[in-house]
Amino acid sequence: MGHGIDRLWAEYKKTGTRALRDQLIVHYAPVVKYVAGRVSVGLPRHVDEADLASYGIIGLIDAIERFEPARKIKFETYAIPRIKGAIIDELRSIDWVPRSVRAKARAVEQSYSKLESTLHRTPTDAEVAADLEMTDAEFQTALRKISFVGVVALDEVFRGGDRSDRSTLGETLPDSTAGPMDTFEVKETKEALVHAVSQMASREKTVLTLYYYEGLTLAEIGEILGVTESRVCQIHTKAVLQLRAKLADRPEGTGRRPDNGGSAPTKQVSTSAAR
């Protein structure tokens, strides 16, 4: 942070005045716009990016009030998951995902979870399709329908009591520059998530890391991997569902299944998934 913003943070944390908080909101407003732009990719057209930004401001204010500059963590790193979380919370509250899509995503996730526990490995597409009594073509169609609802959701893997308790992949993937104290008090969650990601196929692992941790777009990841954006969407959709399945049956507090009637698994990936 520059000296000017450092002084603003110091004064705000000392006095807590609304005027100083408003200055911080204005300063970091571009971060909200950035997050809203990423979340909006692939959402239905009736979901307006400006509305997403207004939802995100709630997360920004929450992050400003909770942030501790003394922890030497970059504010943007701390704030982005909370901004995205506020947007996701509002999207859920307005019930923008069709019930049929939620049910389909839940069924696929449960199939991954069941087969993972019996096979002791990630099941193939053919095995999941057979378990769901679908043809391969029907399974790919189901993935496309799930994928259509937008790139929103690994934040949904962990649902704590409030937004400050929730851990996201961007916060928990290992950082080569981070010391042992640079955590968000989510040691068990971090270990569970990193272990689950480490067990995934290399391509799925790469897509998750580049999208959630490095902040690349799906198109940019496609260029790196030499595949189409729609293919990256397919990889991402399956990777998120597989990861949720790996973590769904963990004990309370370490990646538990969200208590929301199964809606969380559906906010996944943009555009159609090409084979």
HELIX and SHEET records of a PDB file:
HELIX    1   1 HIS A    3  THR A   15  1                                  13    
HELIX    2   2 ARG A   18  SER A   40  1                                  23    
HELIX    3   3 GLU A   49  ARG A   66  1                                  18    
HELIX    4   4 PRO A   69  ARG A   71  5                                   3    
HELIX    5   5 PHE A   75  SER A   93  1                                  19    
HELIX    6   6 ARG A   99  LEU A  119  1                                  21    
HELIX    7   7 ASP A  125  ASP A  131  1                                   7    
HELIX    8   8 ASP A  136  SER A  147  1                                  12    
HELIX    9   9 ALA A  153  VAL A  157  5                                   5    
HELIX   10  10 ARG A  163  ASP A  165  5                                   3    
HELIX   11  11 LEU A  169  THR A  172  1                                   4    
HELIX   12  12 LYS A  187  SER A  198  1                                  12    
HELIX   13  13 SER A  202  LEU A  208  1                                   7    
HELIX   14  14 THR A  209  TYR A  213  3                                   5    
HELIX   15  15 LEU A  218  LEU A  225  1                                   8    
HELIX   16  16 GLU A  229  ALA A  248  1                                  20    
HELIX   17  17 ALA A  264  THR A  266  5                                   3    
END                                                                             
